[in-house]
Amino acid sequence: MSYKIGIIGAARRHQGTGPYIARTFANIGHEISGIVGTSERSINQTLTDLSNHYGIDTQGYSNFNQLIESHTLDIIVIASPPGSHLDYLKLAAENNLHIFCEKPFWWPENNAFTLTGYEQTLQAVIDKSKAKQRYIHLNTQWLYTLKDFSRLHPSAIFNNEIKQFAMHLSPQSEGISMLIDAASHGLSLLYQLVGRGNLNQIELEKTSNGALIHFDYEHQQGITKSTLGFIQSNETPKPASYQINGHTVNRTVSLPEYQIQLQSDQQTIAIQDPLDTSIRDFLASIEAGLEPDEDALILGARHLYQLIEKYKQE
């Protein structure tokens, strides 16, 4: 089945993934019906870039209402800055659309709100989408590399025990924005590995260009000693790695073909682009009539809130 897709935030700005999401949906065989941008200039530039780089010819609009009044959409992609996500999530749910949302699910620009209010706001969006039998997918891509991790380290996970986990990323942003932009990757991996859990004993160390966060992830099987590390970097492609039970993989990218690889001490393997896998999983979930994974969405938001509150206190 071919879907008609609208994209909020299709421009390549800062660390934006919008154009790559558009390219992937189009390559799979779906129609990019329209995009929403912030100004006439940015819309025109994005339309030109999508056409020149990816062969995507589509329409540009200055707001969501114009987009949905002009097209009968099936899916909305939200790839705009995190502070704008909530309004688009609500509009998408109200207009009966499946949602592919760039991480994090939502984060308010003023950083000022309560955990209860935060969770209730997100729960209302999830409930509305479920009532209309529409799916919500949060684009946390790293969890789709776990099978490749196991190819490199087949003995890393014994009896499903995850005693230790660490992830180190290099976002372009600084301060709290580093956590907003990148922490969901590590949190989603933990959830995928051991399921729902709680963050305890959170310790945070700020550095001159980043932060280290240590915590216990307490779950049904026990406790996973966890570390998330962030170092601000303008390097492209950005250094990234994660570790499970002392076994590490580094993400490398071969240019100009942008072939993504995972590397251990002994071996390097080419892997499928996790964005492609994430989008295909989203589409398969729609086809299967699945409901949104409430635990993954709400717990991921709760844990992000806890880490950012700790950062604000230090």
C-alpha positions as CSV (number, residue, x, y, z in Angstrom):
1,M,0.0,0.0,0.0
2,S,1.2,3.5,-0.9
3,Y,0.7,6.3,1.6
4,K,0.5,10.0,1.2
5,I,2.8,11.8,3.6
6,G,3.2,15.4,4.8
7,I,6.4,16.5,6.5
8,I,6.8,19.2,9.1
9,G,10.4,20.3,9.1
10,A,11.9,18.9,5.9
11,A,14.8,21.4,5.8
12,R,18.3,20.4,6.7
13,R,19.0,22.7,9.6
14,H,21.3,22.0,12.5
15,Q,20.9,18.3,13.2
16,G,17.7,18.0,11.3
17,T,16.7,14.6,9.7
18,G,13.7,15.9,7.7
19,P,15.2,15.6,4.2
20,Y,16.5,12.1,4.9
21,I,13.2,11.0,6.2
22,A,11.5,12.3,3.0
23,R,14.1,10.6,0.9
24,T,13.6,7.2,2.6
25,F,9.8,7.3,2.4
26,A,10.0,8.3,-1.3
27,N,12.6,5.5,-2.0
28,I,10.3,2.9,-0.4
29,G,7.5,4.1,-2.8
30,H,5.4,6.5,-0.9
31,E,4.2,10.0,-2.0
32,I,5.6,13.1,-0.3
33,S,2.5,15.2,-0.8
34,G,3.7,18.4,0.9
35,I,6.0,20.0,3.4
36,V,5.5,22.8,6.0
37,G,8.2,25.4,6.5
38,T,8.7,28.5,8.6
39,S,9.1,31.1,5.8
40,E,8.6,31.4,2.0
41,R,12.4,31.5,1.6
42,S,13.0,28.4,3.6
43,I,10.1,26.6,1.9
44,N,11.4,27.4,-1.5
45,Q,15.0,26.4,-0.6
46,T,13.8,23.1,0.9
47,L,11.7,22.3,-2.2
48,T,14.7,23.0,-4.4
49,D,17.0,20.8,-2.3
50,L,14.5,17.9,-2.2
51,S,14.1,18.0,-6.0
52,N,17.8,18.4,-6.8
53,H,19.2,15.9,-4.2
54,Y,16.5,13.3,-4.0
55,G,14.2,13.8,-7.1
56,I,11.3,14.6,-4.8
57,D,8.9,17.2,-6.4
58,T,6.3,18.3,-3.9
59,Q,4.4,21.3,-2.6
60,G,5.3,23.7,0.2
61,Y,3.0,25.3,2.8
62,S,3.4,27.8,5.6
63,N,1.2,26.0,8.1
64,F,-0.3,22.6,8.9
65,N,-3.9,23.7,8.1
66,Q,-2.9,24.6,4.5
67,L,-1.3,21.3,4.1
68,I,-4.2,19.1,5.2
69,E,-6.7,21.3,3.4
70,S,-4.8,20.7,0.2
71,H,-4.1,17.0,0.5
72,T,-5.7,13.9,1.9
73,L,-2.9,12.6,4.0
74,D,-2.3,9.2,5.7
75,I,0.9,10.1,7.6
76,I,2.5,13.2,9.1
77,V,6.2,13.4,9.8
78,I,7.2,15.7,12.7
79,A,10.8,16.6,12.2
80,S,10.7,20.2,13.5
81,P,12.4,21.5,16.7
82,P,11.2,19.7,19.9
83,G,9.4,22.7,21.3
84,S,7.0,22.6,18.3
85,H,6.1,18.9,18.5
86,L,3.1,19.1,20.8
87,D,1.0,21.4,18.6
88,Y,1.6,19.2,15.6
89,L,1.0,16.0,17.6
90,K,-2.4,17.3,18.7
91,L,-3.3,18.4,15.2
92,A,-2.2,15.1,13.7
93,A,-4.3,13.2,16.2
94,E,-7.3,15.4,15.6
95,N,-7.0,14.9,11.9
96,N,-6.8,11.1,12.0
97,L,-3.2,10.8,10.9
98,H,-0.5,8.2,11.7
99,I,2.5,10.0,13.3
100,F,6.2,9.5,12.6
101,C,7.9,11.8,15.2
102,E,11.5,12.7,15.5
103,K,12.8,12.3,19.0
104,P,12.2,13.5,21.6
105,F,8.4,13.1,21.7
106,W,8.0,16.6,22.9
107,W,10.0,19.1,25.0
108,P,8.7,22.6,25.9
109,E,10.9,25.5,24.9
110,N,10.8,27.1,28.4
111,N,12.0,23.9,30.2
112,A,9.5,24.8,33.0
113,F,6.7,22.3,33.8
114,T,5.9,19.4,36.1
115,L,6.4,15.7,35.4
116,T,2.7,15.0,36.1
117,G,1.6,17.7,33.6
118,Y,4.1,16.5,31.1
119,E,3.0,12.9,31.2
120,Q,-0.7,13.8,31.2
121,T,-0.2,16.0,28.1
122,L,1.5,13.2,26.2
123,Q,-1.0,10.6,27.4
124,A,-3.8,12.7,26.0
125,V,-2.2,12.6,22.5
126,I,-1.6,8.9,22.7
127,D,-5.2,8.2,23.8
128,K,-6.6,10.3,21.0
129,S,-4.5,8.4,18.4
130,K,-5.5,5.0,19.9
131,A,-9.2,6.0,19.8
132,K,-8.8,6.7,16.1
133,Q,-6.7,3.5,15.5
134,R,-3.7,5.6,14.4
135,Y,-0.1,4.7,15.2
136,I,2.6,6.9,16.8
137,H,6.2,6.1,16.1
138,L,9.1,7.8,17.9
139,N,12.2,7.8,15.7
140,T,14.9,6.4,18.0
141,Q,17.0,4.7,15.5
142,W,19.8,3.1,17.5
143,L,17.7,0.2,18.8
144,Y,17.6,-1.1,15.2
145,T,21.4,-1.7,15.4
146,L,21.1,-4.3,18.3
147,K,21.0,-7.3,15.9
148,D,24.3,-6.0,14.3
149,F,25.8,-5.5,17.7
150,S,25.1,-9.2,18.4
151,R,26.9,-10.1,15.2
152,L,30.0,-8.4,16.5
153,H,29.6,-9.5,20.1
154,P,27.6,-12.8,20.1
155,S,28.6,-13.6,23.7
156,A,28.0,-10.1,25.2
157,I,24.5,-10.9,26.5
158,F,24.4,-14.1,28.5
159,N,21.0,-15.4,29.9
160,N,19.5,-12.1,28.9
161,E,21.5,-10.3,31.6
162,I,22.3,-6.7,31.0
163,K,24.5,-5.7,33.9
164,Q,26.1,-2.6,32.3
165,F,25.3,-0.2,29.5
166,A,26.9,3.0,28.2
167,M,26.4,5.2,25.2
168,H,28.5,8.2,24.1
169,L,27.2,10.7,21.5
170,S,28.4,13.9,20.0
171,P,25.5,16.3,19.4
172,Q,26.0,19.6,17.8
173,S,24.0,21.4,20.5
174,E,25.2,22.5,24.0
175,G,24.0,22.5,27.6
176,I,20.5,21.1,28.3
177,S,19.9,21.0,24.5
178,M,22.4,18.1,24.3
179,L,20.2,16.0,26.4
180,I,17.0,17.0,24.7
181,D,18.5,16.2,21.3
182,A,20.4,12.9,22.2
183,A,19.4,11.3,25.5
184,S,16.4,9.5,24.0
185,H,18.8,7.3,22.0
186,G,20.4,5.7,25.0
187,L,17.1,5.5,26.9
188,S,15.4,3.8,24.0
189,L,18.2,1.2,23.8
190,L,17.8,0.4,27.5
191,Y,14.1,0.0,27.1
192,Q,14.6,-2.3,24.2
193,L,17.2,-4.4,26.1
194,V,15.4,-4.8,29.4
195,G,12.0,-3.3,29.2
196,R,10.3,-0.9,31.5
197,G,12.3,0.4,34.4
198,N,13.1,3.3,36.8
199,L,16.1,5.6,36.9
200,N,17.7,5.7,40.4
201,Q,20.9,7.1,41.8
202,I,21.3,9.7,39.1
203,E,24.7,11.4,39.2
204,L,25.8,14.1,36.7
205,E,29.1,15.5,35.9
206,K,29.3,18.6,33.6
207,T,32.5,19.0,31.6
208,S,33.8,22.0,29.5
209,N,32.1,20.7,26.4
210,G,29.6,18.1,27.5
211,A,28.3,16.0,30.3
212,L,28.4,12.5,31.8
213,I,25.4,11.0,33.5
214,H,25.5,7.8,35.6
215,F,22.4,6.1,36.9
216,D,20.9,2.7,37.9
217,Y,18.3,1.4,35.6
218,E,16.1,-0.8,37.8
219,H,13.9,-3.2,36.0
220,Q,12.2,-6.6,36.5
221,Q,15.4,-8.6,35.9
222,G,17.6,-6.5,38.2
223,I,19.7,-3.4,37.9
224,T,21.7,-2.2,34.8
225,K,24.5,0.2,35.7
226,S,24.2,2.9,33.0
227,T,26.2,5.8,31.6
228,L,25.2,8.4,29.0
229,G,28.0,10.6,27.7
230,F,27.7,13.7,25.6
231,I,30.4,15.8,24.0
232,Q,29.5,18.8,21.8
233,S,30.9,18.4,18.3
234,N,30.5,20.0,14.9
235,E,32.3,17.1,13.3
236,T,30.4,15.3,10.5
237,P,29.8,12.3,10.6
238,K,29.6,12.5,14.4
239,P,31.4,10.1,16.7
240,A,29.1,7.6,18.4
241,S,29.4,4.4,20.3
242,Y,27.6,2.2,22.8
243,Q,28.6,-0.6,25.2
244,I,26.8,-3.6,26.7
245,N,28.4,-5.7,29.4
246,G,31.8,-4.2,28.6
247,H,31.5,-4.9,24.8
248,T,31.7,-1.8,22.6
249,V,30.7,-0.9,19.1
250,N,31.6,2.4,17.4
251,R,29.5,3.8,14.6
252,T,31.5,4.8,11.6
253,V,30.4,6.2,8.2
254,S,32.2,5.9,4.9
255,L,31.9,8.9,2.6
256,P,30.7,10.0,0.1
257,E,28.4,7.0,-0.2
258,Y,27.4,7.3,3.4
259,Q,27.7,3.6,4.2
260,I,27.0,3.1,7.9
261,Q,29.2,0.6,9.7
262,L,29.5,-0.8,13.2
263,Q,33.1,-1.5,14.4
264,S,34.4,-3.6,17.3
265,D,38.1,-4.1,18.1
266,Q,38.3,-7.1,15.7
267,Q,35.8,-6.4,13.0
268,T,33.9,-3.8,11.0
269,I,30.5,-4.6,9.4
270,A,28.3,-2.6,7.1
271,I,24.8,-2.2,8.3
272,Q,21.5,-1.1,6.9
273,D,20.7,2.6,7.6
274,P,18.8,2.5,10.9
275,L,16.6,5.3,9.6
276,D,15.4,3.0,6.8
277,T,14.8,0.2,9.3
278,S,12.9,2.6,11.6
279,I,10.6,3.8,8.8
280,R,9.9,0.3,7.6
281,D,9.1,-0.8,11.2
282,F,6.7,2.1,11.4
283,L,5.0,1.2,8.2
284,A,4.8,-2.5,9.2
285,S,3.2,-1.5,12.5
286,I,0.5,0.5,10.6
287,E,-0.2,-2.5,8.3
288,A,-0.5,-4.8,11.3
289,G,-3.0,-2.4,13.0
290,L,-0.8,-2.1,16.1
291,E,-1.4,0.4,18.9
292,P,1.3,2.9,20.0
293,D,3.7,1.5,22.6
294,E,2.6,3.6,25.5
295,D,5.3,2.4,27.8
296,A,8.1,3.3,25.4
297,L,6.6,6.7,24.8
298,I,5.7,7.7,28.3
299,L,8.6,6.1,30.1
300,G,11.0,7.6,27.6
301,A,9.6,11.0,28.3
302,R,9.6,10.5,32.0
303,H,13.3,9.4,32.0
304,L,14.3,12.3,29.8
305,Y,12.5,14.6,32.3
306,Q,14.5,13.1,35.2
307,L,17.8,13.5,33.4
308,I,17.2,17.1,32.5
309,E,16.0,18.0,36.0
310,K,19.2,16.6,37.3
311,Y,21.2,18.7,34.8
312,K,19.3,21.8,35.8
313,Q,20.1,21.2,39.5
314,E,23.9,20.8,39.0
